[in-house]
Amino acid sequence: MLVGDRVVATHGLSPEAAGAWLDERDLAVEPAGVARGDATFPMRLPLESEAVGRVGWLVLGPRPDGTIYGKDERKALGEAAGPVARAIAIAGMRERRDGEVLARIRRLEDLLLARAGHAAPGIAPAPSLAAGG
């Protein structure tokens, strides 16, 4: 799965291999749908909705038997694209908001500690975003 211009999830293919595939393409100009000549990801589905625009792509590798995805499969995937795009956009907004809240908490902690002149008992620093907190 691609969100923006980043590979965020893969199955059956390394993230590096998926990234190399992406580096060779400009999905903004390549057509969505079935790309019969692409052995890596012959099915490409834009993740977009009117509410949030395009947030990424769902790219699918070939079926085990090598056949192309059927009409019903393509239709079902297309119907799921809008809700998935909205979910990704909402998750991104929440992550940004949470990061802003943690930054505000850290600034307040720093201000309190500076005014107290030292670390106040019972006040532990907010967990770092880099540490996954």
C-alpha positions as CSV (number, residue, x, y, z in Angstrom):
1,M,0.0,0.0,0.0
2,L,1.2,3.5,-0.9
3,V,0.2,6.5,1.2
4,G,1.3,9.7,-0.5
5,D,4.6,8.8,-2.1
6,R,5.7,6.2,0.6
7,V,5.4,2.5,0.7
8,V,3.6,1.8,4.1
9,A,2.7,-1.8,3.9
10,T,3.7,-4.9,1.8
11,H,2.8,-8.5,1.7
12,G,4.9,-11.1,-0.1
13,L,7.4,-8.4,-1.4
14,S,10.0,-6.5,0.6
15,P,9.4,-2.9,1.3
16,E,12.7,-2.2,-0.6
17,A,11.5,-4.0,-3.7
18,A,8.2,-2.2,-3.6
19,G,10.1,1.1,-3.2
20,A,12.3,0.3,-6.2
21,W,9.2,-0.4,-8.2
22,L,7.7,2.9,-7.2
23,D,10.9,4.8,-7.9
24,E,10.6,3.7,-11.6
25,R,7.1,5.1,-12.0
26,D,5.0,8.2,-11.8
27,L,1.6,7.0,-10.7
28,A,0.1,10.4,-11.2
29,V,0.3,9.9,-14.9
30,E,0.0,6.1,-15.2
31,P,-3.5,4.8,-15.6
32,A,-5.3,3.1,-12.7
33,G,-6.7,-0.4,-13.1
34,V,-5.1,-3.4,-14.8
35,A,-1.6,-3.0,-16.1
36,R,-1.1,-6.2,-17.9
37,G,2.6,-5.5,-18.7
38,D,3.5,-5.0,-15.1
39,A,4.6,-8.3,-13.5
40,T,5.1,-6.8,-10.0
41,F,1.8,-4.9,-9.5
42,P,-0.6,-5.6,-12.4
43,M,-3.6,-4.1,-10.4
44,R,-3.5,-0.4,-9.3
45,L,-6.3,1.2,-7.4
46,P,-6.2,4.9,-6.3
47,L,-7.3,5.4,-2.7
48,E,-9.4,8.5,-3.1
49,S,-12.7,10.1,-2.2
50,E,-14.4,13.4,-2.9
51,A,-14.0,14.3,0.8
52,V,-10.3,13.8,1.1
53,G,-8.9,13.5,-2.5
54,R,-6.2,11.0,-3.3
55,V,-4.3,9.8,-0.3
56,G,-2.4,6.9,-1.9
57,W,-2.7,3.7,-3.9
58,L,-3.5,0.1,-3.3
59,V,-1.3,-1.9,-5.7
60,L,-1.8,-5.6,-6.0
61,G,0.6,-8.3,-7.2
62,P,-0.4,-11.0,-9.6
63,R,-2.7,-13.8,-8.6
64,P,-0.9,-17.1,-7.9
65,D,-2.1,-18.6,-11.1
66,G,-1.1,-15.5,-13.1
67,T,-4.6,-14.5,-14.3
68,I,-5.8,-10.9,-14.3
69,Y,-8.3,-9.8,-11.6
70,G,-11.9,-10.3,-12.6
71,K,-14.5,-7.7,-13.2
72,D,-16.3,-8.4,-9.9
73,E,-13.0,-8.3,-7.9
74,R,-12.1,-4.9,-9.5
75,K,-15.6,-3.6,-8.7
76,A,-15.4,-4.7,-5.1
77,L,-11.9,-3.1,-4.7
78,G,-13.2,0.1,-6.3
79,E,-16.1,0.3,-3.9
80,A,-13.7,-0.1,-0.9
81,A,-11.3,2.6,-2.1
82,G,-13.3,5.6,-0.9
83,P,-13.9,4.4,2.7
84,V,-10.2,3.3,2.9
85,A,-9.0,6.7,1.7
86,R,-11.2,8.5,4.3
87,A,-9.9,6.1,7.1
88,I,-6.3,6.8,6.1
89,A,-6.9,10.6,6.0
90,I,-8.6,10.5,9.5
91,A,-5.7,8.4,10.9
92,G,-3.2,10.9,9.5
93,M,-5.1,13.9,11.0
94,R,-5.2,12.1,14.4
95,E,-1.5,11.4,14.3
96,R,-0.7,15.1,13.6
97,R,-3.1,16.2,16.3
98,D,-1.6,13.8,18.8
99,G,1.9,15.0,17.9
100,E,0.8,18.6,18.5
101,V,-0.7,17.8,21.8
102,L,2.4,16.0,23.0
103,A,4.6,18.9,21.9
104,R,2.4,21.3,23.9
105,I,2.6,19.1,26.9
106,R,6.4,19.0,26.6
107,R,6.5,22.8,26.4
108,L,4.3,23.2,29.5
109,E,6.5,20.7,31.4
110,D,9.6,22.6,30.4
111,L,8.1,25.8,31.5
112,L,7.0,24.3,34.9
113,L,10.4,22.8,35.4
114,A,12.2,26.0,34.5
115,R,10.1,28.1,36.9
116,A,10.7,25.5,39.7
117,G,14.4,25.6,39.0
118,H,14.6,21.8,38.9
119,A,12.7,18.7,38.2
120,A,9.5,18.7,40.3
121,P,8.8,15.4,42.1
122,G,6.0,13.4,40.6
123,I,6.2,15.0,37.1
124,A,7.6,12.7,34.6
125,P,8.4,14.0,31.1
126,A,5.9,13.1,28.3
127,P,6.9,10.1,26.3
128,S,8.9,10.8,23.1
129,L,7.2,10.4,19.8
130,A,10.4,8.9,18.4
131,A,10.1,6.2,21.2
132,G,6.6,5.4,20.0
133,G,4.9,7.0,23.0
